[in-house]
Amino acid sequence: MLVSWRYTGEDALGLAFNLYRDGKKLNAKPLAFATNFVDKTGVAGSRYTLKAVTKGKEGSVEAETTALKDGFLTIPLQKPPGGVTPDGQAYEYTANDASVGDLDGDGRYEIVLKWDPTNSKDNAFSGYTGPVLLDAYTLDGKRLWRIDLGRNIRAGAHYTQFQVFDFDGDGRAEIAVRTSDGTIDGTGKVLGDPNADWRSGPEERPTNDRTGAEIKPDGTKVAKTTGRILKGPEFLTVFDGRTGAAVDSVPFSAPRDPTTDAPTTEQMTKLWGDGYANRSDRFLAGTAYLDGQHPSIIMGRGYYARTTVSAWDFRNGKITQRWLFDSAAPGVPEGFGGQGNHQLSVADVNGDGRDEIVYGSMAIDADGKPLWTAKLYHGDALHLGDLDPDRPGLERFGVNESPKANAGIGSAMVDAKTGEVLWTTPTESDTGRGVAFDIDPRFPGAEAWASNSSTLYTVKGKPIEGVKHPPQMNFGVWWDGDELRELLDRNKIFKWDWLKGESKVLLNAEGMTSNNGTKATPTLSADILGDWREEVILRSEDNTFLRIYVTPYPTDRRLVTLMHDPVYRAGIAWQNTAYNQPPHTSFYLGHGMKNPPRPNVVAVKVKP
């Protein structure tokens, strides 16, 4: 039986522990190294108690827990009933992406889960969808509340990005998300006009896009508008984590149009590049410490052409806008529009103590001003962290899908401080997948690979001879006892055998499944329990429960919980955004790593 526990950013450097099972002390000497212990005689149901030891003196109880039976924690779900669209199409619900936060201030994480209707849509395609729902569950399986975003928020991977974070510093997390008329909060209160229905009917609008278009006999392309939300008010709403009650709402920025809630086709096309919301309704979200001390809400709108990013503070029950970046605004240099990805990342990339926003192939400074652009254009995958321990600062690895615009670059490693392109790989078509994880101890730093070739690269961009890259390139997880990262794909965890050039299955989560089609991403993967290794949350095939899988492997490495690393914690906040990506750390976490610096964190007292 493996027992593991937290080592926090506030714990003393040499803090040790005593571990008890059912009242019996298990360790001969205080445990001063790794924060896990293998109890060879422990069984499911055994009760473990942890006590801190400081200067040889044992303190009070730090934590208590009961051993899991099967290596996972099951959380039952209250699956919503399905419905029928205005055109008579039935839909059901599937459990989708999740995030975590301490919603009630009890010191434990709760789960906020998004329910997607089975008729959710990519922006390129028309059609009605059912409403998106957000549920909150305790780790004991109690549902705290349900938020119904309503019929005026379309369902799909690019529409609803939600943030779970303690934005006001009261010791409890809030939920921030885009809403509209008809959204119902966790107490049953309706926001805006409860009778408003802003969904479009069966019209046609001209388009130059291939995907989702209907080609007329004369060769012209049109986009259907059925089910799209092309007008009506939009809000940014912050909800109370305890009750799901809406605390405050403000007009969403940037709006579809600054002059009207009902822009014409021509107005939308002029502003965003099309008249049917394929570009304007592509949203991203994150959380950033823009002043170095307090978290701010980040909301992005658009990335194929015009790009807008807004920053918001939530203090004393009110939302205020900190700044708005707009690639089309006067004074913004060329090359900042059209650079966004289907995700973003957040980190202090220039060492000024404040977070910046890495928005695909460009970056925005903490004050909302343009920082740099690599002009690599749009991409589907993004990785930001200390990928190369030999270089100062952070690196950004990503893939791109515009070889005609960026001179044939399929993937690139970029200096996250300056935007300097360090190395690239070529392509003639869209490169849809790519990752950067340390999987081979023979080469310092993270290895990188992408779908545009079979080559596995070192962090310096040199091909590793004699081996093809792993077939898995969706997600990573720190799972076993070493510092290398394992590969998470669908409902399995793999270990890369660098000598044989093959992936070995470490976990096969039978009866469970992943999200988001071929993206094959987990409901959530994060360090939410025990020591620094990551847990994996998956949904059941019938969407009636979640399972939180915990590692069965011991480790000799002691690390502060990854949730106290600012880059990693921001990564958990944005993980649910659009094309989900795995989190990384601000320090190099890999083979041959040095002891990372202590995180600068302070525990917040829960306010009444």
C-alpha positions as CSV (number, residue, x, y, z in Angstrom):
1,M,0.0,0.0,0.0
2,L,1.5,3.3,-1.1
3,V,0.7,6.3,1.2
4,S,1.7,9.7,0.0
5,W,1.1,13.2,1.3
6,R,1.6,16.9,0.5
7,Y,4.8,18.9,1.0
8,T,3.7,22.5,0.7
9,G,5.4,25.7,-0.2
10,E,5.0,26.9,3.4
11,D,6.5,23.8,5.0
12,A,9.9,24.1,6.6
13,L,12.8,22.9,4.4
14,G,13.7,20.0,6.7
15,L,10.2,19.1,7.9
16,A,9.9,15.4,8.7
17,F,6.9,13.3,9.4
18,N,5.7,10.3,11.4
19,L,3.1,8.0,9.8
20,Y,0.6,5.8,11.7
21,R,-1.7,3.1,10.5
22,D,-4.7,2.4,12.7
23,G,-2.8,4.0,15.6
24,K,0.5,2.1,15.0
25,K,3.6,4.0,14.1
26,L,5.1,2.7,10.9
27,N,8.5,4.5,10.6
28,A,11.5,3.9,12.8
29,K,12.9,7.4,12.2
30,P,11.0,10.5,11.1
31,L,10.5,10.5,7.3
32,A,12.6,13.5,6.1
33,F,13.0,12.8,2.4
34,A,10.3,11.7,0.0
35,T,6.7,12.3,1.1
36,N,5.5,8.7,0.5
37,F,5.8,5.4,2.3
38,V,5.2,1.8,1.2
39,D,3.2,0.0,3.8
40,K,3.6,-3.7,2.9
41,T,0.9,-4.8,5.4
42,G,-1.6,-2.1,4.7
43,V,-5.0,-3.0,3.2
44,A,-8.0,-1.2,1.8
45,G,-9.8,0.5,4.6
46,S,-6.7,1.0,6.7
47,R,-6.8,4.4,8.5
48,Y,-3.6,6.5,8.2
49,T,-2.6,9.5,10.3
50,L,0.3,11.9,9.5
51,K,2.0,14.0,12.1
52,A,4.8,16.6,11.5
53,V,8.1,16.4,13.3
54,T,10.0,19.6,13.9
55,K,13.4,19.5,15.6
56,G,12.6,16.0,16.9
57,K,9.3,16.9,18.4
58,E,6.1,15.5,17.0
59,G,3.3,17.9,16.4
60,S,-0.5,17.5,16.0
61,V,-2.2,15.6,13.3
62,E,-1.5,17.0,9.9
63,A,-3.8,14.8,7.9
64,E,-5.8,11.6,8.0
65,T,-7.1,9.4,5.2
66,T,-8.5,5.9,4.5
67,A,-6.6,3.7,2.0
68,L,-8.3,3.2,-1.4
69,K,-9.4,-0.2,-2.4
70,D,-8.5,-0.2,-6.1
71,G,-6.1,2.7,-6.6
72,F,-8.7,5.2,-7.6
73,L,-11.4,7.4,-6.0
74,T,-14.9,7.2,-7.5
75,I,-17.1,10.2,-7.6
76,P,-20.7,9.5,-8.6
77,L,-22.3,12.0,-11.0
78,Q,-25.8,13.3,-11.4
79,K,-26.2,13.0,-15.2
80,P,-28.5,15.7,-16.6
81,P,-31.5,14.6,-18.6
82,G,-31.3,15.2,-22.4
83,G,-33.5,17.4,-24.5
84,V,-34.7,18.2,-28.0
85,T,-33.6,21.1,-30.2
86,P,-36.1,23.4,-32.0
87,D,-35.7,21.4,-35.1
88,G,-36.6,18.1,-33.3
89,Q,-33.2,16.6,-32.8
90,A,-32.7,14.8,-29.5
91,Y,-29.5,15.1,-27.5
92,E,-28.0,13.6,-24.3
93,Y,-25.2,14.8,-22.1
94,T,-21.6,13.6,-21.7
95,A,-19.2,14.6,-18.8
96,N,-16.5,16.7,-20.3
97,D,-13.6,18.9,-19.0
98,A,-13.1,19.7,-15.4
99,S,-11.1,22.0,-13.1
100,V,-10.5,22.1,-9.4
101,G,-10.5,24.7,-6.7
102,D,-11.3,24.9,-3.0
103,L,-14.8,26.1,-3.4
104,D,-15.9,26.1,0.3
105,G,-12.6,26.9,2.1
106,D,-12.2,23.5,3.8
107,G,-8.7,22.9,2.5
108,R,-9.7,20.3,0.0
109,Y,-10.2,20.6,-3.7
110,E,-13.7,20.4,-5.2
111,I,-14.3,19.5,-8.9
112,V,-16.1,21.8,-11.3
113,L,-17.3,19.7,-14.2
114,K,-18.6,20.8,-17.6
115,W,-21.5,18.8,-19.2
116,D,-21.5,19.0,-23.0
117,P,-24.6,18.0,-25.0
118,T,-24.0,15.3,-27.6
119,N,-24.8,17.9,-30.4
120,S,-22.1,20.3,-29.4
121,K,-20.6,22.0,-32.5
122,D,-17.3,23.2,-33.9
123,N,-17.7,26.9,-34.9
124,A,-17.4,26.0,-38.6
125,F,-20.6,24.0,-38.5
126,S,-24.2,25.2,-38.1
127,G,-26.9,23.5,-36.0
128,Y,-28.6,23.9,-32.7
129,T,-27.0,22.6,-29.5
130,G,-28.3,21.9,-26.0
131,P,-27.1,24.2,-23.2
132,V,-23.8,23.8,-21.4
133,L,-24.0,22.9,-17.7
134,L,-21.4,23.3,-14.9
135,D,-21.6,21.1,-11.8
136,A,-19.6,21.3,-8.6
137,Y,-18.8,18.1,-6.7
138,T,-16.9,17.4,-3.5
139,L,-14.4,14.5,-3.5
140,D,-16.9,12.6,-1.5
141,G,-19.3,12.8,-4.4
142,K,-21.8,15.4,-3.1
143,R,-23.1,17.8,-5.7
144,L,-23.0,21.4,-4.5
145,W,-24.7,23.1,-7.3
146,R,-25.5,23.2,-11.1
147,I,-25.2,26.3,-13.4
148,D,-27.1,26.2,-16.7
149,L,-25.5,28.5,-19.2
150,G,-28.7,28.6,-21.2
151,R,-29.7,28.4,-24.8
152,N,-27.8,31.6,-25.7
153,I,-24.4,30.1,-25.1
154,R,-23.6,27.6,-27.8
155,A,-22.0,24.3,-26.9
156,G,-18.6,23.4,-28.4
157,A,-15.0,23.2,-27.5
158,H,-14.3,26.8,-28.6
159,Y,-17.2,28.5,-26.8
160,T,-17.2,27.8,-23.1
161,Q,-13.9,28.2,-21.2
162,F,-14.3,28.5,-17.5
163,Q,-11.9,29.5,-14.8
164,V,-11.9,28.2,-11.2
165,F,-9.7,30.2,-8.9
166,D,-9.7,32.3,-5.7
167,F,-9.8,35.6,-7.5
168,D,-10.6,37.8,-4.4
169,G,-8.4,36.2,-1.8
170,D,-11.1,35.1,0.6
171,G,-9.9,31.5,0.8
172,R,-12.6,30.2,-1.5
173,A,-12.5,29.7,-5.3
174,E,-14.9,31.4,-7.6
175,I,-16.0,30.4,-11.2
176,A,-15.6,32.9,-14.0
177,V,-17.3,32.2,-17.4
178,R,-19.0,33.9,-20.3
179,T,-22.8,34.0,-19.9
180,S,-25.9,35.5,-21.6
181,D,-29.6,36.1,-21.3
182,G,-31.2,33.0,-19.7
183,T,-28.2,31.7,-17.8
184,I,-29.4,30.1,-14.5
185,D,-27.1,30.3,-11.6
186,G,-26.6,27.6,-8.9
187,T,-29.4,29.0,-6.8
188,G,-32.0,29.1,-9.7
189,K,-31.7,32.8,-10.4
190,V,-31.9,33.7,-14.1
191,L,-29.5,36.2,-15.5
192,G,-30.7,38.8,-18.0
193,D,-33.9,38.3,-20.0
194,P,-35.3,34.8,-19.3
195,N,-37.4,34.8,-22.5
196,A,-34.7,35.9,-24.9
197,D,-33.7,33.5,-27.7
198,W,-30.8,34.8,-29.7
199,R,-30.3,31.6,-31.8
200,S,-30.3,32.2,-35.5
201,G,-32.6,30.5,-37.9
202,P,-31.9,28.9,-41.3
203,E,-30.2,31.7,-43.2
204,E,-27.1,31.7,-45.4
205,R,-24.1,34.0,-45.3
206,P,-21.2,34.1,-47.8
207,T,-17.9,32.5,-46.7
208,N,-14.5,31.9,-48.1
209,D,-13.9,29.0,-45.7
210,R,-13.8,25.4,-46.9
211,T,-14.6,23.6,-43.6
212,G,-18.3,23.6,-42.9
213,A,-19.3,25.4,-46.0
214,E,-22.0,24.5,-48.5
215,I,-20.9,24.8,-52.1
216,K,-23.6,26.2,-54.5
217,P,-24.0,25.1,-58.1
218,D,-22.2,28.2,-59.3
219,G,-19.2,27.4,-57.0
220,T,-19.8,30.0,-54.3
221,K,-19.6,28.9,-50.7
222,V,-22.1,29.8,-48.0
223,A,-22.3,29.1,-44.3
224,K,-25.6,28.2,-42.6
225,T,-26.5,30.2,-39.6
226,T,-28.9,27.8,-37.9
227,G,-28.3,27.6,-34.2
228,R,-25.5,30.2,-34.2
229,I,-25.5,33.0,-31.7
230,L,-24.9,36.2,-33.8
231,K,-26.5,38.8,-31.6
232,G,-27.7,39.5,-28.1
233,P,-25.8,40.5,-24.9
234,E,-22.8,38.7,-23.6
235,F,-21.6,38.9,-20.0
236,L,-18.6,37.9,-17.9
237,T,-20.0,36.5,-14.7
238,V,-18.3,35.4,-11.5
239,F,-20.1,32.8,-9.5
240,D,-19.7,32.0,-5.8
241,G,-17.9,28.7,-5.3
242,R,-20.0,27.6,-2.4
243,T,-23.5,28.1,-3.8
244,G,-23.0,28.7,-7.6
245,A,-24.8,32.1,-7.1
246,A,-23.9,34.8,-9.6
247,V,-22.0,37.5,-7.7
248,D,-21.4,40.0,-10.4
249,S,-21.8,40.3,-14.2
250,V,-20.3,42.9,-16.6
251,P,-20.5,43.2,-20.4
252,F,-18.1,40.9,-22.1
253,S,-15.1,42.5,-23.7
254,A,-14.2,42.5,-26.5
255,P,-17.8,42.4,-27.8
256,R,-18.9,41.2,-31.2
257,D,-19.3,44.8,-32.2
258,P,-18.5,47.9,-30.0
259,T,-21.6,49.7,-31.3
260,T,-24.4,47.1,-31.3
261,D,-25.5,43.8,-29.9
262,A,-26.9,42.8,-33.3
263,P,-24.1,43.5,-35.9
264,T,-24.8,42.9,-39.6
265,T,-22.9,40.4,-41.7
266,E,-20.8,43.2,-43.1
267,Q,-20.0,44.6,-39.7
268,M,-18.9,41.2,-38.4
269,T,-16.8,40.5,-41.5
270,K,-15.1,43.8,-41.3
271,L,-14.2,43.3,-37.6
272,W,-13.4,39.6,-37.5
273,G,-13.0,38.2,-41.0
274,D,-16.3,36.5,-41.5
275,G,-20.0,37.2,-40.9
276,Y,-21.1,34.0,-39.2
277,A,-19.0,33.9,-36.0
278,N,-16.5,31.3,-37.1
279,R,-13.7,33.6,-36.0
280,S,-15.3,35.9,-33.5
281,D,-16.7,33.2,-31.3
282,R,-13.4,31.4,-30.7
283,F,-12.7,32.0,-27.0
284,L,-9.8,31.2,-24.7
285,A,-9.4,31.7,-20.9
286,G,-6.8,31.7,-18.2
287,T,-5.7,33.1,-14.9
288,A,-2.6,35.3,-14.4
289,Y,-0.9,37.2,-11.6
290,L,-0.5,40.4,-13.6
291,D,0.6,42.5,-10.6
292,G,2.7,39.6,-9.2
293,Q,0.4,39.2,-6.2
294,H,-3.3,38.9,-7.1
295,P,-4.9,36.6,-9.7
296,S,-6.7,38.2,-12.7
297,I,-9.2,36.6,-15.1
298,I,-8.0,36.4,-18.7
299,M,-10.5,36.1,-21.5
300,G,-9.5,35.8,-25.2
301,R,-11.6,36.3,-28.3
302,G,-10.4,35.5,-31.7
303,Y,-7.1,34.2,-33.0
304,Y,-7.3,33.4,-36.7
305,A,-7.4,37.1,-37.6
306,R,-8.3,39.9,-35.2
307,T,-7.2,38.9,-31.7
308,T,-8.5,40.4,-28.5
309,V,-7.5,39.5,-24.9
310,S,-9.0,41.1,-21.8
311,A,-7.9,41.1,-18.2
312,W,-10.3,41.4,-15.3
313,D,-10.0,41.8,-11.5
314,F,-12.6,40.5,-9.1
315,R,-12.3,42.4,-5.8
316,N,-14.9,43.1,-3.1
317,G,-17.6,41.4,-5.1
318,K,-17.1,43.5,-8.2
319,I,-15.6,42.8,-11.6
320,T,-13.4,45.5,-13.1
321,Q,-11.5,45.5,-16.4
322,R,-7.7,45.9,-16.0
323,W,-6.9,46.1,-19.7
324,L,-7.9,45.1,-23.2
325,F,-5.4,44.0,-25.9
326,D,-6.7,44.3,-29.5
327,S,-4.4,43.4,-32.4
328,A,-6.5,45.8,-34.6
329,A,-6.1,48.8,-32.3
330,P,-4.1,51.8,-33.4
331,G,-0.4,51.5,-32.3
332,V,-0.3,47.7,-32.2
333,P,2.5,46.6,-34.5
334,E,1.8,44.3,-37.4
335,G,2.1,40.5,-36.8
336,F,0.0,40.2,-33.6
337,G,-3.2,39.2,-35.3
338,G,-3.7,35.7,-36.5
339,Q,-1.0,34.2,-34.2
340,G,-3.3,32.6,-31.6
341,N,-3.7,28.9,-30.9
342,H,-6.6,26.8,-29.7
343,Q,-5.1,27.4,-26.2
344,L,-2.9,29.8,-24.3
345,S,-0.3,29.7,-21.6
346,V,0.6,31.9,-18.7
347,A,4.0,32.5,-17.1
348,D,6.4,35.2,-16.0
349,V,8.5,34.9,-19.1
350,N,10.7,38.0,-18.7
351,G,11.5,37.7,-15.0
352,D,9.8,40.8,-13.8
353,G,7.7,39.0,-11.2
354,R,4.5,39.4,-13.2
355,D,2.8,37.0,-15.5
356,E,2.6,37.4,-19.3
357,I,0.2,35.7,-21.7
358,V,1.6,33.5,-24.4
359,Y,-1.1,33.5,-27.0
360,G,0.1,30.9,-29.5
361,S,2.9,32.5,-31.5
362,M,2.9,35.9,-29.8
363,A,3.0,37.2,-26.2
364,I,1.3,40.0,-24.3
365,D,3.0,41.7,-21.5
366,A,1.6,42.0,-18.0
367,D,0.3,45.5,-18.7
368,G,-1.6,44.4,-21.8
369,K,0.9,45.7,-24.3
370,P,2.4,43.6,-27.1
371,L,5.6,41.9,-26.0
372,W,6.7,39.8,-29.0
373,T,5.5,37.9,-32.0
374,A,7.3,35.0,-33.7
375,K,4.9,35.2,-36.7
376,L,4.4,31.4,-36.9
377,Y,0.6,31.8,-37.1
378,H,-2.1,29.6,-35.7
379,G,-1.4,26.2,-34.1
380,D,-3.2,23.3,-32.3
381,A,-0.7,22.5,-29.5
382,L,1.4,24.6,-27.2
383,H,3.9,23.8,-24.4
384,L,5.5,26.4,-22.2
385,G,7.9,25.7,-19.3
386,D,11.6,25.2,-18.5
387,L,12.1,22.7,-21.2
388,D,15.8,23.2,-21.6
389,P,17.8,23.3,-18.4
390,D,20.9,24.6,-20.1
391,R,19.2,27.8,-21.2
392,P,18.1,30.6,-18.9
393,G,14.4,31.2,-18.6
394,L,11.5,29.4,-20.3
395,E,10.9,27.9,-23.7
396,R,7.8,27.5,-25.8
397,F,7.3,24.5,-28.1
398,G,4.3,24.4,-30.5
399,V,3.0,23.2,-33.8
400,N,1.6,25.2,-36.7
401,E,-0.9,24.8,-39.5
402,S,0.0,27.6,-41.9
403,P,3.1,26.6,-43.9
404,K,2.3,28.9,-46.7
405,A,2.3,31.9,-44.3
406,N,5.3,30.9,-42.1
407,A,7.7,29.6,-44.8
408,G,6.9,25.9,-44.2
409,I,7.4,25.7,-40.4
410,G,5.5,22.7,-38.9
411,S,6.8,23.0,-35.3
412,A,9.2,25.4,-33.5
413,M,11.0,25.9,-30.2
414,V,10.9,29.5,-29.2
415,D,12.5,31.6,-26.4
416,A,9.6,32.6,-24.3
417,K,11.2,35.8,-23.2
418,T,12.0,37.3,-26.6
419,G,10.1,35.2,-29.1
420,E,13.4,34.2,-30.8
421,V,12.9,31.1,-32.9
422,L,15.5,28.6,-31.7
423,W,14.8,25.8,-34.1
424,T,12.1,24.5,-36.4
425,T,10.9,21.5,-38.3
426,P,9.5,21.7,-41.9
427,T,6.1,20.8,-43.2
428,E,4.0,21.1,-46.2
429,S,0.6,20.8,-44.4
430,D,-1.2,21.3,-41.1
431,T,0.8,19.9,-38.1
432,G,-2.0,18.9,-35.8
433,R,-0.2,17.4,-32.8
434,G,3.0,18.0,-30.9
435,V,4.4,17.7,-27.4
436,A,7.6,18.4,-25.4
437,F,8.3,16.0,-22.5
438,D,11.5,14.6,-21.0
439,I,11.1,11.0,-21.8
440,D,14.7,9.9,-22.5
441,P,17.4,10.3,-19.8
442,R,20.2,10.2,-22.3
443,F,19.6,13.7,-23.5
444,P,19.2,16.7,-21.2
445,G,15.9,18.5,-21.4
446,A,12.5,17.7,-22.9
447,E,12.3,15.7,-26.1
448,A,9.9,17.1,-28.7
449,W,7.9,15.5,-31.5
450,A,5.1,16.3,-33.7
451,S,2.8,14.8,-36.3
452,N,4.6,16.3,-39.3
453,S,7.4,13.6,-39.1
454,S,8.4,10.4,-37.3
455,T,11.5,12.0,-35.8
456,L,12.1,12.4,-32.1
457,Y,14.1,15.6,-31.4
458,T,16.3,16.6,-28.4
459,V,15.5,20.0,-26.8
460,K,18.2,21.4,-29.0
461,G,16.4,20.3,-32.2
462,K,18.8,17.4,-33.0
463,P,17.2,14.2,-34.3
464,I,17.6,11.2,-32.0
465,E,19.0,8.5,-34.4
466,G,17.7,5.0,-34.6
467,V,14.2,5.6,-33.2
468,K,10.8,6.9,-34.2
469,H,8.9,9.2,-31.8
470,P,6.2,7.7,-29.6
471,P,2.8,7.4,-31.3
472,Q,1.3,9.1,-28.3
473,M,1.3,12.9,-28.6
474,N,-1.8,14.2,-26.8
475,F,-1.0,14.5,-23.0
476,G,1.7,13.9,-20.5
477,V,1.7,12.9,-16.8
478,W,4.2,12.6,-14.0
479,W,3.2,9.2,-12.8
480,D,5.9,6.8,-11.8
481,G,8.8,7.3,-9.4
482,D,11.4,9.0,-11.6
483,E,11.4,12.6,-13.0
484,L,10.7,11.6,-16.5
485,R,7.2,12.2,-17.8
486,E,4.9,9.5,-18.9
487,L,2.5,9.6,-21.8
488,L,-1.3,9.9,-21.3
489,D,-3.5,9.0,-24.2
490,R,-7.2,8.1,-24.1
491,N,-7.6,5.9,-21.0
492,K,-4.0,4.6,-20.8
493,I,-0.7,5.8,-19.3
494,F,2.5,4.7,-21.2
495,K,6.1,4.6,-20.3
496,W,8.6,5.3,-23.1
497,D,11.3,2.6,-23.4
498,W,14.1,4.7,-24.9
499,L,16.2,1.7,-25.6
500,K,13.6,-0.3,-27.5
501,G,11.8,2.7,-28.9
502,E,8.4,1.6,-27.8
503,S,5.7,2.6,-25.3
504,K,4.8,0.3,-22.4
505,V,1.4,0.5,-20.7
506,L,1.5,1.4,-17.0
507,L,-2.2,1.9,-16.5
508,N,-5.2,0.8,-18.5
509,A,-8.3,2.4,-17.0
510,E,-10.9,-0.1,-18.1
511,G,-14.5,1.1,-18.4
512,M,-13.3,4.7,-18.6
513,T,-12.9,7.0,-21.5
514,S,-11.3,10.3,-22.6
515,N,-12.8,13.5,-23.9
516,N,-12.8,15.6,-27.1
517,G,-12.7,13.0,-29.8
518,T,-9.3,12.4,-31.3
519,K,-7.7,14.9,-28.9
520,A,-8.2,12.0,-26.4
521,T,-7.7,14.2,-23.3
522,P,-8.6,13.4,-19.7
523,T,-11.3,15.1,-17.7
524,L,-8.4,16.6,-15.8
525,S,-4.9,15.7,-15.0
526,A,-3.3,17.5,-12.0
527,D,-1.5,17.1,-8.7
528,I,-4.5,17.3,-6.5
529,L,-3.8,14.5,-4.0
530,G,-0.8,13.2,-2.1
531,D,2.8,14.0,-3.2
532,W,3.9,15.8,-6.3
533,R,2.9,13.2,-8.8
534,E,-0.2,13.8,-10.9
535,E,-3.6,12.3,-10.6
536,V,-5.7,11.5,-13.7
537,I,-9.5,12.0,-13.7
538,L,-11.5,10.1,-16.3
539,R,-15.2,9.7,-16.9
540,S,-17.0,6.4,-17.1
541,E,-18.2,5.3,-20.5
542,D,-21.8,5.8,-19.4
543,N,-21.1,9.2,-17.9
544,T,-22.4,8.2,-14.4
545,F,-19.2,8.6,-12.4
546,L,-15.6,10.0,-12.5
547,R,-12.5,8.1,-11.3
548,I,-9.5,9.8,-9.8
549,Y,-6.5,7.5,-10.5
550,V,-3.5,7.8,-8.2
551,T,0.0,6.5,-8.8
552,P,0.9,3.1,-7.1
553,Y,4.6,3.8,-7.5
554,P,6.9,5.1,-4.8
555,T,9.5,7.8,-5.4
556,D,12.7,9.0,-3.7
557,R,12.2,12.6,-5.0
558,R,10.8,15.1,-2.6
559,L,9.1,18.1,-4.2
560,V,6.7,20.8,-3.1
561,T,3.3,20.1,-4.5
562,L,3.2,21.2,-8.1
563,M,0.1,23.2,-7.4
564,H,2.3,25.7,-5.5
565,D,4.3,26.3,-8.7
566,P,2.9,29.4,-10.4
567,V,3.2,28.1,-14.0
568,Y,1.8,24.7,-13.1
569,R,-1.1,26.2,-11.1
570,A,-2.0,28.5,-14.0
571,G,-1.8,25.5,-16.3
572,I,-4.4,23.6,-14.3
573,A,-6.7,26.7,-14.5
574,W,-6.4,26.9,-18.3
575,Q,-6.3,23.1,-19.0
576,N,-10.0,23.0,-19.9
577,T,-9.6,25.7,-22.5
578,A,-10.4,24.6,-26.1
579,Y,-7.8,22.1,-27.2
580,N,-6.7,21.0,-23.8
581,Q,-2.9,20.8,-23.1
582,P,-1.0,19.4,-20.2
583,P,0.6,21.7,-17.6
584,H,4.3,22.4,-17.2
585,T,6.4,23.9,-14.5
586,S,8.4,27.0,-14.1
587,F,11.5,24.9,-13.2
588,Y,13.0,22.0,-15.1
589,L,11.3,18.8,-13.9
590,G,13.2,16.0,-15.6
591,H,16.1,13.6,-15.4
592,G,19.2,15.2,-13.8
593,M,17.2,18.1,-12.4
594,K,18.5,20.4,-9.7
595,N,16.5,21.1,-6.6
596,P,14.0,23.8,-7.7
597,P,13.7,27.1,-5.8
598,R,11.1,27.3,-3.1
599,P,7.8,28.8,-4.4
600,N,6.8,32.2,-3.1
601,V,3.4,31.3,-1.7
602,V,1.4,32.5,1.3
603,A,-1.6,30.6,2.7
604,V,-4.8,32.7,2.6
605,K,-7.1,32.7,5.7
606,V,-10.7,31.9,4.9
607,K,-12.8,35.0,5.4
608,P,-16.4,34.7,6.8
